[in-house]
Amino acid sequence: FINNIIIFSDTLKDYIKHLTQIFQFFIFRNITLPQTKSYFIYPNIKFLTFYIDILGLLITAEKIKKFE
C-alpha cells in the first residue's frame, strides 16, 4: 500500500527524470496509481501539518495553534 509520494527536484528537467524513474519502477512492479488522486508540478503542497515549497518546510497555522 502506497499512501503518499512526494517528489521534489531542483529543475523541471530533473523532476521529469525522477517521475520517469518512479513510473518505470511502478510498471516493473505492476503498481497502478489512480489518476484522480495524482497531482503533478505543484509549486507548494500541504503535507501533514506543514507547507512544503522551494524554501523548505513551513509550519501551518493548525500546528501553531496546538502550541498556544
All heavy atoms as a GROMACS GRO file, in nm:
protein
  588
    1PHE      N    1   0.084  -0.118   0.000
    1PHE     CA    2   0.000   0.000   0.000
    1PHE      C    3   0.089   0.124   0.000
    1PHE      O    4   0.177   0.138   0.083
    1PHE     CB    5  -0.091  -0.003   0.124
    1PHE     CG    6  -0.176   0.118   0.139
    1PHE    CD1    7  -0.287   0.136   0.059
    1PHE    CD2    8  -0.146   0.213   0.232
    1PHE    CE1    9  -0.367   0.247   0.074
    1PHE    CE2   10  -0.225   0.324   0.249
    1PHE     CZ   11  -0.336   0.341   0.168
    2ILE      N   12   0.065   0.211  -0.094
    2ILE     CA   13   0.139   0.338  -0.102
    2ILE      C   14   0.040   0.450  -0.076
    2ILE      O   15  -0.062   0.461  -0.144
    2ILE     CB   16   0.205   0.354  -0.240
    2ILE    CG1   17   0.304   0.242  -0.264
    2ILE    CG2   18   0.271   0.491  -0.251
    2ILE    CD1   19   0.360   0.239  -0.403
    3ASN      N   20   0.070   0.534   0.021
    3ASN     CA   21  -0.022   0.641   0.056
    3ASN      C   22   0.017   0.773  -0.008
    3ASN      O   23  -0.064   0.838  -0.069
    3ASN     CB   24  -0.030   0.656   0.208
    3ASN     CG   25  -0.148   0.739   0.251
    3ASN    OD1   26  -0.241   0.759   0.175
    3ASN    ND2   27  -0.143   0.788   0.372
    4ASN      N   28   0.141   0.814   0.005
    4ASN     CA   29   0.186   0.942  -0.049
    4ASN      C   30   0.324   0.928  -0.110
    4ASN      O   31   0.412   0.865  -0.050
    4ASN     CB   32   0.194   1.049   0.060
    4ASN     CG   33   0.059   1.084   0.116
    4ASN    OD1   34  -0.028   1.127   0.042
    4ASN    ND2   35   0.040   1.062   0.244
    5ILE      N   36   0.342   0.991  -0.222
    5ILE     CA   37   0.474   1.002  -0.283
    5ILE      C   38   0.493   1.149  -0.315
    5ILE      O   39   0.412   1.209  -0.385
    5ILE     CB   40   0.486   0.920  -0.413
    5ILE    CG1   41   0.462   0.773  -0.385
    5ILE    CG2   42   0.622   0.943  -0.477
    5ILE    CD1   43   0.451   0.690  -0.509
    6ILE      N   44   0.596   1.206  -0.260
    6ILE     CA   45   0.625   1.347  -0.285
    6ILE      C   46   0.763   1.354  -0.349
    6ILE      O   47   0.860   1.303  -0.295
    6ILE     CB   48   0.623   1.428  -0.154
    6ILE    CG1   49   0.485   1.418  -0.088
    6ILE    CG2   50   0.659   1.574  -0.182
    6ILE    CD1   51   0.477   1.479   0.049
    7ILE      N   52   0.769   1.418  -0.464
    7ILE     CA   53   0.895   1.429  -0.538
    7ILE      C   54   0.930   1.576  -0.554
    7ILE      O   55   0.850   1.653  -0.608
    7ILE     CB   56   0.885   1.362  -0.676
    7ILE    CG1   57   0.850   1.215  -0.661
    7ILE    CG2   58   1.013   1.382  -0.755
    7ILE    CD1   59   0.814   1.146  -0.789
    8PHE      N   60   1.046   1.615  -0.504
    8PHE     CA   61   1.097   1.749  -0.523
    8PHE      C   62   1.225   1.741  -0.603
    8PHE      O   63   1.308   1.653  -0.580
    8PHE     CB   64   1.127   1.818  -0.389
    8PHE     CG   65   1.005   1.873  -0.323
    8PHE    CD1   66   0.934   1.798  -0.233
    8PHE    CD2   67   0.962   2.002  -0.352
    8PHE    CE1   68   0.822   1.848  -0.171
    8PHE    CE2   69   0.850   2.053  -0.292
    8PHE     CZ   70   0.779   1.976  -0.202
    9SER      N   71   1.242   1.832  -0.695
    9SER     CA   72   1.363   1.836  -0.777
    9SER      C   73   1.404   1.981  -0.795
    9SER      O   74   1.322   2.072  -0.784
    9SER     CB   75   1.336   1.772  -0.913
    9SER     OG   76   1.289   1.640  -0.897
   10ASP      N   77   1.531   2.000  -0.825
   10ASP     CA   78   1.584   2.136  -0.842
   10ASP      C   79   1.537   2.201  -0.972
   10ASP      O   80   1.523   2.322  -0.980
   10ASP     CB   81   1.737   2.136  -0.837
   10ASP     CG   82   1.788   2.105  -0.698
   10ASP    OD1   83   1.721   2.142  -0.599
   10ASP    OD2   84   1.896   2.044  -0.686
   11THR      N   85   1.516   2.120  -1.075
   11THR     CA   86   1.475   2.173  -1.205
   11THR      C   87   1.360   2.089  -1.260
   11THR      O   88   1.338   1.976  -1.218
   11THR     CB   89   1.590   2.169  -1.307
   11THR    OG1   90   1.624   2.033  -1.332
   11THR    CG2   91   1.713   2.244  -1.256
   12LEU      N   92   1.290   2.146  -1.357
   12LEU     CA   93   1.182   2.072  -1.422
   12LEU      C   94   1.238   1.950  -1.494
   12LEU      O   95   1.178   1.843  -1.493
   12LEU     CB   96   1.106   2.163  -1.519
   12LEU     CG   97   0.988   2.098  -1.591
   12LEU    CD1   98   0.886   2.043  -1.493
   12LEU    CD2   99   0.924   2.198  -1.686
   13LYS      N  100   1.355   1.967  -1.554
   13LYS     CA  101   1.419   1.855  -1.624
   13LYS      C  102   1.447   1.740  -1.527
   13LYS      O  103   1.418   1.623  -1.556
   13LYS     CB  104   1.549   1.902  -1.689
   13LYS     CG  105   1.620   1.797  -1.770
   13LYS     CD  106   1.745   1.854  -1.835
   13LYS     CE  107   1.817   1.746  -1.914
   13LYS     NZ  108   1.938   1.798  -1.979
   14ASP      N  109   1.500   1.771  -1.409
   14ASP     CA  110   1.525   1.668  -1.307
   14ASP      C  111   1.394   1.606  -1.258
   14ASP      O  112   1.386   1.487  -1.234
   14ASP     CB  113   1.601   1.726  -1.188
   14ASP     CG  114   1.747   1.752  -1.219
   14ASP    OD1  115   1.799   1.700  -1.319
   14ASP    OD2  116   1.810   1.827  -1.141
   15TYR      N  117   1.292   1.690  -1.243
   15TYR     CA  118   1.162   1.642  -1.196
   15TYR      C  119   1.106   1.537  -1.293
   15TYR      O  120   1.061   1.431  -1.251
   15TYR     CB  121   1.068   1.761  -1.183
   15TYR     CG  122   0.930   1.726  -1.132
   15TYR    CD1  123   0.909   1.694  -0.999
   15TYR    CD2  124   0.820   1.727  -1.217
   15TYR    CE1  125   0.783   1.664  -0.951
   15TYR    CE2  126   0.694   1.697  -1.170
   15TYR     CZ  127   0.676   1.665  -1.037
   15TYR     OH  128   0.550   1.634  -0.991
   16ILE      N  129   1.111   1.567  -1.421
   16ILE     CA  130   1.062   1.473  -1.522
   16ILE      C  131   1.145   1.345  -1.521
   16ILE      O  132   1.091   1.235  -1.532
   16ILE     CB  133   1.059   1.539  -1.661
   16ILE    CG1  134   0.953   1.649  -1.660
   16ILE    CG2  135   1.032   1.438  -1.771
   16ILE    CD1  136   0.955   1.740  -1.780
   17LYS      N  137   1.275   1.359  -1.503
   17LYS     CA  138   1.363   1.242  -1.493
   17LYS      C  139   1.324   1.156  -1.373
   17LYS      O  140   1.313   1.034  -1.383
   17LYS     CB  141   1.508   1.288  -1.481
   17LYS     CG  142   1.608   1.178  -1.464
   17LYS     CD  143   1.748   1.236  -1.448
   17LYS     CE  144   1.842   1.135  -1.390
   17LYS     NZ  145   1.971   1.195  -1.356
   18HIS      N  146   1.299   1.219  -1.259
   18HIS     CA  147   1.261   1.145  -1.138
   18HIS      C  148   1.126   1.078  -1.154
   18HIS      O  149   1.108   0.963  -1.113
   18HIS     CB  150   1.261   1.238  -1.017
   18HIS     CG  151   1.396   1.295  -0.987
   18HIS    ND1  152   1.412   1.420  -0.933
   18HIS    CD2  153   1.520   1.246  -1.005
   18HIS    CE1  154   1.541   1.445  -0.918
   18HIS    NE2  155   1.608   1.340  -0.961
   19LEU      N  156   1.030   1.149  -1.214
   19LEU     CA  157   0.899   1.088  -1.240
   19LEU      C  158   0.913   0.966  -1.331
   19LEU      O  159   0.850   0.862  -1.306
   19LEU     CB  160   0.804   1.189  -1.305
   19LEU     CG  161   0.742   1.294  -1.215
   19LEU    CD1  162   0.655   1.388  -1.298
   19LEU    CD2  163   0.660   1.231  -1.105
   20THR      N  164   0.992   0.978  -1.434
   20THR     CA  165   1.013   0.867  -1.527
   20THR      C  166   1.070   0.746  -1.454
   20THR      O  167   1.024   0.633  -1.474
   20THR     CB  168   1.108   0.910  -1.641
   20THR    OG1  169   1.050   1.022  -1.708
   20THR    CG2  170   1.130   0.796  -1.740
   21GLN      N  171   1.166   0.769  -1.365
   21GLN     CA  172   1.225   0.658  -1.289
   21GLN      C  173   1.122   0.593  -1.198
   21GLN      O  174   1.113   0.470  -1.190
   21GLN     CB  175   1.343   0.709  -1.205
   21GLN     CG  176   1.462   0.750  -1.288
   21GLN     CD  177   1.569   0.821  -1.206
   21GLN    OE1  178   1.543   0.875  -1.099
   21GLN    NE2  179   1.690   0.820  -1.259
   22ILE      N  180   1.041   0.674  -1.131
   22ILE     CA  181   0.937   0.620  -1.043
   22ILE      C  182   0.835   0.540  -1.124
   22ILE      O  183   0.796   0.429  -1.086
   22ILE     CB  184   0.867   0.733  -0.966
   22ILE    CG1  185   0.964   0.805  -0.874
   22ILE    CG2  186   0.746   0.682  -0.890
   22ILE    CD1  187   0.993   0.739  -0.744
   23PHE      N  188   0.789   0.597  -1.236
   23PHE     CA  189   0.689   0.529  -1.319
   23PHE      C  190   0.743   0.398  -1.376
   23PHE      O  191   0.671   0.299  -1.384
   23PHE     CB  192   0.638   0.619  -1.430
   23PHE     CG  193   0.554   0.734  -1.381
   23PHE    CD1  194   0.546   0.851  -1.454
   23PHE    CD2  195   0.482   0.726  -1.263
   23PHE    CE1  196   0.468   0.956  -1.410
   23PHE    CE2  197   0.405   0.831  -1.217
   23PHE     CZ  198   0.398   0.946  -1.292
   24GLN      N  199   0.869   0.397  -1.416
   24GLN     CA  200   0.929   0.273  -1.466
   24GLN      C  201   0.931   0.166  -1.357
   24GLN      O  202   0.903   0.049  -1.383
   24GLN     CB  203   1.070   0.299  -1.518
   24GLN     CG  204   1.071   0.372  -1.650
   24GLN     CD  205   1.211   0.411  -1.694
   24GLN    OE1  206   1.307   0.413  -1.616
   24GLN    NE2  207   1.224   0.446  -1.822
   25PHE      N  208   0.961   0.207  -1.235
   25PHE     CA  209   0.960   0.113  -1.124
   25PHE      C  210   0.819   0.058  -1.101
   25PHE      O  211   0.799  -0.061  -1.082
   25PHE     CB  212   1.013   0.180  -0.996
   25PHE     CG  213   1.001   0.094  -0.874
   25PHE    CD1  214   1.093  -0.007  -0.852
   25PHE    CD2  215   0.898   0.113  -0.785
   25PHE    CE1  216   1.082  -0.088  -0.739
   25PHE    CE2  217   0.886   0.033  -0.673
   25PHE     CZ  218   0.978  -0.068  -0.650
   26PHE      N  219   0.720   0.148  -1.103
   26PHE     CA  220   0.581   0.105  -1.083
   26PHE      C  221   0.538   0.008  -1.193
   26PHE      O  222   0.470  -0.092  -1.165
   26PHE     CB  223   0.487   0.225  -1.080
   26PHE     CG  224   0.495   0.305  -0.952
   26PHE    CD1  225   0.430   0.426  -0.943
   26PHE    CD2  226   0.568   0.261  -0.843
   26PHE    CE1  227   0.435   0.501  -0.826
   26PHE    CE2  228   0.574   0.334  -0.726
   26PHE     CZ  229   0.507   0.455  -0.718
   27ILE      N  230   0.573   0.037  -1.315
   27ILE     CA  231   0.538  -0.053  -1.425
   27ILE      C  232   0.604  -0.189  -1.404
   27ILE      O  233   0.539  -0.293  -1.418
   27ILE     CB  234   0.578   0.009  -1.561
   27ILE    CG1  235   0.488   0.129  -1.592
   27ILE    CG2  236   0.571  -0.094  -1.673
   27ILE    CD1  237   0.538   0.216  -1.705
   28PHE      N  238   0.730  -0.188  -1.368
   28PHE     CA  239   0.803  -0.312  -1.344
   28PHE      C  240   0.739  -0.396  -1.234
   28PHE      O  241   0.731  -0.518  -1.241
   28PHE     CB  242   0.949  -0.280  -1.309
   28PHE     CG  243   1.034  -0.401  -1.281
   28PHE    CD1  244   1.074  -0.483  -1.385
   28PHE    CD2  245   1.072  -0.430  -1.152
   28PHE    CE1  246   1.152  -0.595  -1.359
   28PHE    CE2  247   1.150  -0.542  -1.125
   28PHE     CZ  248   1.190  -0.625  -1.230
   29ARG      N  249   0.688  -0.328  -1.130
   29ARG     CA  250   0.626  -0.397  -1.016
   29ARG      C  251   0.475  -0.411  -1.029
   29ARG      O  252   0.408  -0.456  -0.937
   29ARG     CB  253   0.658  -0.322  -0.886
   29ARG     CG  254   0.802  -0.320  -0.850
   29ARG     CD  255   0.846  -0.457  -0.810
   29ARG     NE  256   0.986  -0.454  -0.774
   29ARG     CZ  257   1.054  -0.561  -0.741
   29ARG    NH1  258   0.995  -0.678  -0.739
   29ARG    NH2  259   1.181  -0.552  -0.711
   30ASN      N  260   0.421  -0.369  -1.143
   30ASN     CA  261   0.278  -0.377  -1.170
   30ASN      C  262   0.195  -0.299  -1.066
   30ASN      O  263   0.092  -0.346  -1.018
   30ASN     CB  264   0.231  -0.522  -1.179
   30ASN     CG  265   0.099  -0.535  -1.252
   30ASN    OD1  266   0.066  -0.452  -1.336
   30ASN    ND2  267   0.023  -0.636  -1.218
   31ILE      N  268   0.243  -0.181  -1.032
   31ILE     CA  269   0.175  -0.093  -0.938
   31ILE      C  270   0.098   0.012  -1.019
   31ILE      O  271   0.154   0.073  -1.109
   31ILE     CB  272   0.275  -0.025  -0.843
   31ILE    CG1  273   0.350  -0.130  -0.761
   31ILE    CG2  274   0.205   0.077  -0.754
   31ILE    CD1  275   0.466  -0.074  -0.681
   32THR      N  276  -0.027   0.032  -0.987
   32THR     CA  277  -0.106   0.132  -1.057
   32THR      C  278  -0.138   0.249  -0.963
   32THR      O  279  -0.146   0.232  -0.842
   32THR     CB  280  -0.238   0.074  -1.110
   32THR    OG1  281  -0.312   0.021  -1.001
   32THR    CG2  282  -0.211  -0.036  -1.211
   33LEU      N  283  -0.156   0.365  -1.023
   33LEU     CA  284  -0.191   0.486  -0.948
   33LEU      C  285  -0.322   0.540  -1.004
   33LEU      O  286  -0.338   0.552  -1.125
   33LEU     CB  287  -0.084   0.593  -0.965
   33LEU     CG  288   0.056   0.559  -0.920
   33LEU    CD1  289   0.152   0.669  -0.960
   33LEU    CD2  290   0.060   0.538  -0.771
   34PRO      N  291  -0.416   0.577  -0.917
   34PRO     CA  292  -0.540   0.637  -0.967
   34PRO      C  293  -0.515   0.779  -1.017
   34PRO      O  294  -0.453   0.860  -0.948
   34PRO     CB  295  -0.632   0.637  -0.845
   34PRO     CG  296  -0.540   0.630  -0.727
   34PRO     CD  297  -0.416   0.560  -0.773
   35GLN      N  298  -0.560   0.807  -1.137
   35GLN     CA  299  -0.540   0.941  -1.194
   35GLN      C  300  -0.610   1.048  -1.113
   35GLN      O  301  -0.563   1.161  -1.104
   35GLN     CB  302  -0.588   0.946  -1.338
   35GLN     CG  303  -0.498   0.871  -1.433
   35GLN     CD  304  -0.547   0.884  -1.576
   35GLN    OE1  305  -0.662   0.913  -1.602
   35GLN    NE2  306  -0.457   0.860  -1.670
   36THR      N  307  -0.722   1.014  -1.052
   36THR     CA  308  -0.798   1.113  -0.976
   36THR      C  309  -0.727   1.158  -0.849
   36THR      O  310  -0.762   1.260  -0.791
   36THR     CB  311  -0.936   1.058  -0.938
   36THR    OG1  312  -0.919   0.937  -0.863
   36THR    CG2  313  -1.020   1.031  -1.062
   37LYS      N  314  -0.627   1.082  -0.807
   37LYS     CA  315  -0.553   1.118  -0.685
   37LYS      C  316  -0.408   1.155  -0.715
   37LYS      O  317  -0.325   1.161  -0.626
   37LYS     CB  318  -0.556   1.002  -0.586
   37LYS     CG  319  -0.694   0.979  -0.529
   37LYS     CD  320  -0.686   0.882  -0.415
   37LYS     CE  321  -0.818   0.875  -0.343
   37LYS     NZ  322  -0.807   0.805  -0.216
   38SER      N  323  -0.378   1.181  -0.841
   38SER     CA  324  -0.241   1.213  -0.881
   38SER      C  325  -0.232   1.362  -0.916
   38SER      O  326  -0.314   1.415  -0.990
   38SER     CB  327  -0.200   1.129  -1.002
   38SER     OG  328  -0.206   0.993  -0.971
   39TYR      N  329  -0.132   1.428  -0.860
   39TYR     CA  330  -0.111   1.570  -0.883
   39TYR      C  331   0.036   1.592  -0.918
   39TYR      O  332   0.124   1.538  -0.854
   39TYR     CB  333  -0.146   1.651  -0.758
   39TYR     CG  334  -0.286   1.626  -0.709
   39TYR    CD1  335  -0.310   1.528  -0.613
   39TYR    CD2  336  -0.392   1.697  -0.761
   39TYR    CE1  337  -0.439   1.503  -0.569
   39TYR    CE2  338  -0.522   1.672  -0.718
   39TYR     CZ  339  -0.545   1.575  -0.622
   39TYR     OH  340  -0.672   1.549  -0.579
   40PHE      N  341   0.060   1.675  -1.019
   40PHE     CA  342   0.196   1.695  -1.066
   40PHE      C  343   0.228   1.844  -1.081
   40PHE      O  344   0.141   1.925  -1.109
   40PHE     CB  345   0.217   1.627  -1.202
   40PHE     CG  346   0.191   1.479  -1.198
   40PHE    CD1  347   0.068   1.427  -1.236
   40PHE    CD2  348   0.288   1.392  -1.152
   40PHE    CE1  349   0.044   1.292  -1.232
   40PHE    CE2  350   0.264   1.256  -1.146
   40PHE     CZ  351   0.142   1.205  -1.186
   41ILE      N  352   0.353   1.877  -1.061
   41ILE     CA  353   0.410   2.010  -1.082
   41ILE      C  354   0.337   2.117  -0.999
   41ILE      O  355   0.290   2.217  -1.049
   41ILE     CB  356   0.415   2.047  -1.231
   41ILE    CG1  357   0.479   1.934  -1.312
   41ILE    CG2  358   0.495   2.175  -1.253
   41ILE    CD1  359   0.483   1.958  -1.461
   42TYR      N  360   0.329   2.094  -0.870
   42TYR     CA  361   0.274   2.193  -0.779
   42TYR      C  362   0.389   2.273  -0.717
   42TYR      O  363   0.488   2.215  -0.676
   42TYR     CB  364   0.196   2.124  -0.667
   42TYR     CG  365   0.052   2.098  -0.703
   42TYR    CD1  366   0.016   2.011  -0.804
   42TYR    CD2  367  -0.049   2.164  -0.634
   42TYR    CE1  368  -0.115   1.989  -0.838
   42TYR    CE2  369  -0.182   2.142  -0.666
   42TYR     CZ  370  -0.214   2.054  -0.768
   42TYR     OH  371  -0.344   2.033  -0.800
   43PRO      N  372   0.376   2.405  -0.708
   43PRO     CA  373   0.484   2.485  -0.650
   43PRO      C  374   0.496   2.468  -0.499
   43PRO      O  375   0.601   2.490  -0.441
   43PRO     CB  376   0.447   2.629  -0.686
   43PRO     CG  377   0.299   2.625  -0.706
   43PRO     CD  378   0.266   2.487  -0.758
   44ASN      N  379   0.385   2.426  -0.435
   44ASN     CA  380   0.388   2.400  -0.291
   44ASN      C  381   0.275   2.303  -0.258
   44ASN      O  382   0.179   2.291  -0.333
   44ASN     CB  383   0.375   2.529  -0.210
   44ASN     CG  384   0.249   2.605  -0.245
   44ASN    OD1  385   0.139   2.552  -0.239
   44ASN    ND2  386   0.265   2.731  -0.281
   45ILE      N  387   0.290   2.236  -0.145
   45ILE     CA  388   0.187   2.142  -0.101
   45ILE      C  389   0.171   2.150   0.050
   45ILE      O  390   0.262   2.194   0.121
   45ILE     CB  391   0.220   1.996  -0.140
   45ILE    CG1  392   0.349   1.950  -0.073
   45ILE    CG2  393   0.226   1.979  -0.289
   45ILE    CD1  394   0.372   1.800  -0.082
   46LYS      N  395   0.055   2.109   0.097
   46LYS     CA  396   0.034   2.093   0.240
   46LYS      C  397   0.045   1.944   0.268
   46LYS      O  398  -0.023   1.863   0.204
   46LYS     CB  399  -0.103   2.145   0.283
   46LYS     CG  400  -0.125   2.133   0.432
   46LYS     CD  401  -0.261   2.187   0.473
   46LYS     CE  402  -0.281   2.162   0.622
   46LYS     NZ  403  -0.418   2.192   0.663
   47PHE      N  404   0.132   1.907   0.359
   47PHE     CA  405   0.152   1.767   0.394
   47PHE      C  406   0.161   1.756   0.545
   47PHE      O  407   0.246   1.819   0.606
   47PHE     CB  408   0.278   1.712   0.328
   47PHE     CG  409   0.300   1.566   0.351
   47PHE    CD1  410   0.217   1.472   0.293
   47PHE    CD2  411   0.402   1.523   0.432
   47PHE    CE1  412   0.235   1.338   0.316
   47PHE    CE2  413   0.422   1.389   0.455
   47PHE     CZ  414   0.338   1.295   0.396
   48LEU      N  415   0.070   1.679   0.601
   48LEU     CA  416   0.056   1.670   0.746
   48LEU      C  417   0.029   1.809   0.799
   48LEU      O  418  -0.067   1.871   0.760
   48LEU     CB  419   0.178   1.601   0.808
   48LEU     CG  420   0.207   1.460   0.756
   48LEU    CD1  421   0.336   1.406   0.815
   48LEU    CD2  422   0.092   1.366   0.785
   49THR      N  423   0.112   1.862   0.885
   49THR     CA  424   0.089   1.997   0.936
   49THR      C  425   0.196   2.094   0.888
   49THR      O  426   0.232   2.189   0.958
   49THR     CB  427   0.084   1.996   1.091
   49THR    OG1  428   0.205   1.940   1.140
   49THR    CG2  429  -0.035   1.917   1.141
   50PHE      N  430   0.243   2.072   0.767
   50PHE     CA  431   0.347   2.157   0.709
   50PHE      C  432   0.308   2.199   0.567
   50PHE      O  433   0.234   2.130   0.499
   50PHE     CB  434   0.481   2.083   0.700
   50PHE     CG  435   0.539   2.045   0.831
   50PHE    CD1  436   0.518   1.919   0.884
   50PHE    CD2  437   0.614   2.136   0.903
   50PHE    CE1  438   0.571   1.884   1.006
   50PHE    CE2  439   0.668   2.101   1.027
   50PHE     CZ  440   0.646   1.975   1.078
   51TYR      N  441   0.359   2.314   0.527
   51TYR     CA  442   0.361   2.352   0.386
   51TYR      C  443   0.503   2.325   0.340
   51TYR      O  444   0.600   2.360   0.408
   51TYR     CB  445   0.327   2.499   0.366
   51TYR     CG  446   0.180   2.529   0.382
   51TYR    CD1  447   0.134   2.598   0.492
   51TYR    CD2  448   0.088   2.488   0.286
   51TYR    CE1  449   0.000   2.625   0.508
   51TYR    CE2  450  -0.046   2.514   0.301
   51TYR     CZ  451  -0.090   2.583   0.412
   51TYR     OH  452  -0.223   2.609   0.428
   52ILE      N  453   0.515   2.266   0.224
   52ILE     CA  454   0.647   2.236   0.168
   52ILE      C  455   0.656   2.311   0.035
   52ILE      O  456   0.568   2.299  -0.050
   52ILE     CB  457   0.666   2.085   0.146
   52ILE    CG1  458   0.639   2.008   0.275
   52ILE    CG2  459   0.806   2.057   0.092
   52ILE    CD1  460   0.633   1.857   0.257
   53ASP      N  461   0.763   2.389   0.020
   53ASP     CA  462   0.785   2.459  -0.106
   53ASP      C  463   0.935   2.474  -0.130
   53ASP      O  464   1.016   2.410  -0.061
   53ASP     CB  465   0.714   2.594  -0.109
   53ASP     CG  466   0.767   2.694  -0.007
   53ASP    OD1  467   0.875   2.671   0.049
   53ASP    OD2  468   0.701   2.796   0.014
   54ILE      N  469   0.970   2.558  -0.223
   54ILE     CA  470   1.112   2.573  -0.260
   54ILE      C  471   1.196   2.622  -0.142
   54ILE      O  472   1.316   2.599  -0.137
   54ILE     CB  473   1.125   2.667  -0.382
   54ILE    CG1  474   1.263   2.653  -0.444
   54ILE    CG2  475   1.094   2.810  -0.345
   54ILE    CD1  476   1.275   2.713  -0.580
   55LEU      N  477   1.134   2.688  -0.046
   55LEU     CA  478   1.207   2.739   0.071
   55LEU      C  479   1.226   2.633   0.179
   55LEU      O  480   1.304   2.651   0.270
   55LEU     CB  481   1.134   2.860   0.130
   55LEU     CG  482   1.117   2.979   0.036
   55LEU    CD1  483   1.033   3.087   0.103
   55LEU    CD2  484   1.252   3.033  -0.006
   56GLY      N  485   1.151   2.524   0.170
   56GLY     CA  486   1.162   2.418   0.269
   56GLY      C  487   1.029   2.394   0.338
   56GLY      O  488   0.923   2.409   0.279
   57LEU      N  489   1.035   2.360   0.466
   57LEU     CA  490   0.915   2.332   0.546
   57LEU      C  491   0.868   2.458   0.617
   57LEU      O  492   0.948   2.528   0.680
   57LEU     CB  493   0.946   2.227   0.652
   57LEU     CG  494   0.974   2.086   0.606
   57LEU    CD1  495   1.016   2.000   0.724
   57LEU    CD2  496   0.853   2.026   0.538
   58LEU      N  497   0.741   2.484   0.609
   58LEU     CA  498   0.680   2.593   0.684
   58LEU      C  499   0.570   2.533   0.770
   58LEU      O  500   0.494   2.448   0.725
   58LEU     CB  501   0.619   2.697   0.588
   58LEU     CG  502   0.716   2.761   0.489
   58LEU    CD1  503   0.639   2.842   0.386
   58LEU    CD2  504   0.815   2.849   0.561
   59ILE      N  505   0.560   2.578   0.893
   59ILE     CA  506   0.459   2.526   0.985
   59ILE      C  507   0.324   2.590   0.953
   59ILE      O  508   0.316   2.711   0.932
   59ILE     CB  509   0.499   2.554   1.131
   59ILE    CG1  510   0.630   2.484   1.163
   59ILE    CG2  511   0.390   2.510   1.226
   59ILE    CD1  512   0.687   2.520   1.298
   60THR      N  513   0.219   2.511   0.951
   60THR     CA  514   0.085   2.563   0.926
   60THR      C  515   0.028   2.627   1.053
   60THR      O  516   0.073   2.600   1.164
   60THR     CB  517  -0.011   2.451   0.881
   60THR    OG1  518  -0.022   2.356   0.987
   60THR    CG2  519   0.036   2.385   0.754
   61ALA      N  520  -0.072   2.712   1.034
   61ALA     CA  521  -0.140   2.775   1.149
   61ALA      C  522  -0.200   2.669   1.240
   61ALA      O  523  -0.202   2.685   1.362
   61ALA     CB  524  -0.247   2.870   1.098
   62GLU      N  525  -0.246   2.561   1.182
   62GLU     CA  526  -0.303   2.450   1.259
   62GLU      C  527  -0.203   2.397   1.360
   62GLU      O  528  -0.235   2.371   1.476
   62GLU     CB  529  -0.343   2.340   1.160
   62GLU     CG  530  -0.382   2.208   1.218
   62GLU     CD  531  -0.402   2.104   1.108
   62GLU    OE1  532  -0.418   2.139   0.991
   62GLU    OE2  533  -0.401   1.985   1.143
   63LYS      N  534  -0.079   2.381   1.317
   63LYS     CA  535   0.025   2.330   1.407
   63LYS      C  536   0.060   2.433   1.514
   63LYS      O  537   0.082   2.399   1.630
   63LYS     CB  538   0.148   2.288   1.330
   63LYS     CG  539   0.253   2.222   1.418
   63LYS     CD  540   0.347   2.141   1.335
   63LYS     CE  541   0.448   2.072   1.423
   63LYS     NZ  542   0.425   1.932   1.437
   64ILE      N  543   0.064   2.560   1.476
   64ILE     CA  544   0.097   2.666   1.572
   64ILE      C  545  -0.008   2.672   1.682
   64ILE      O  546   0.025   2.687   1.799
   64ILE     CB  547   0.110   2.802   1.499
   64ILE    CG1  548   0.234   2.800   1.410
   64ILE    CG2  549   0.117   2.916   1.599
   64ILE    CD1  550   0.246   2.919   1.316
   65LYS      N  551  -0.135   2.659   1.646
   65LYS     CA  552  -0.243   2.664   1.746
   65LYS      C  553  -0.230   2.553   1.848
   65LYS      O  554  -0.268   2.570   1.964
   65LYS     CB  555  -0.379   2.655   1.676
   65LYS     CG  556  -0.419   2.782   1.608
   65LYS     CD  557  -0.555   2.769   1.544
   65LYS     CE  558  -0.587   2.896   1.468
   65LYS     NZ  559  -0.719   2.889   1.403
   66LYS      N  560  -0.175   2.440   1.811
   66LYS     CA  561  -0.158   2.329   1.906
   66LYS      C  562  -0.062   2.367   2.018
   66LYS      O  563  -0.068   2.311   2.127
   66LYS     CB  564  -0.107   2.205   1.833
   66LYS     CG  565  -0.212   2.142   1.746
   66LYS     CD  566  -0.158   2.018   1.680
   66LYS     CE  567  -0.263   1.958   1.588
   66LYS     NZ  568  -0.214   1.838   1.520
   67PHE      N  569   0.028   2.461   1.993
   67PHE     CA  570   0.128   2.500   2.092
   67PHE      C  571   0.086   2.622   2.173
   67PHE      O  572   0.154   2.662   2.266
   67PHE     CB  573   0.262   2.525   2.026
   67PHE     CG  574   0.325   2.400   1.973
   67PHE    CD1  575   0.327   2.374   1.837
   67PHE    CD2  576   0.383   2.308   2.059
   67PHE    CE1  577   0.384   2.259   1.788
   67PHE    CE2  578   0.441   2.192   2.011
   67PHE     CZ  579   0.441   2.166   1.874
   68GLU      N  580  -0.024   2.685   2.135
   68GLU     CA  581  -0.069   2.805   2.206
   68GLU      C  582  -0.142   2.768   2.334
   68GLU      O  583  -0.202   2.669   2.350
   68GLU     CB  584  -0.158   2.890   2.117
   68GLU     CG  585  -0.082   2.951   2.002
   68GLU     CD  586  -0.171   3.038   1.913
   68GLU    OE1  587  -0.294   3.022   1.912
   68GLU    OE2  588  -0.113   3.120   1.844
   0.00000   0.00000   0.00000
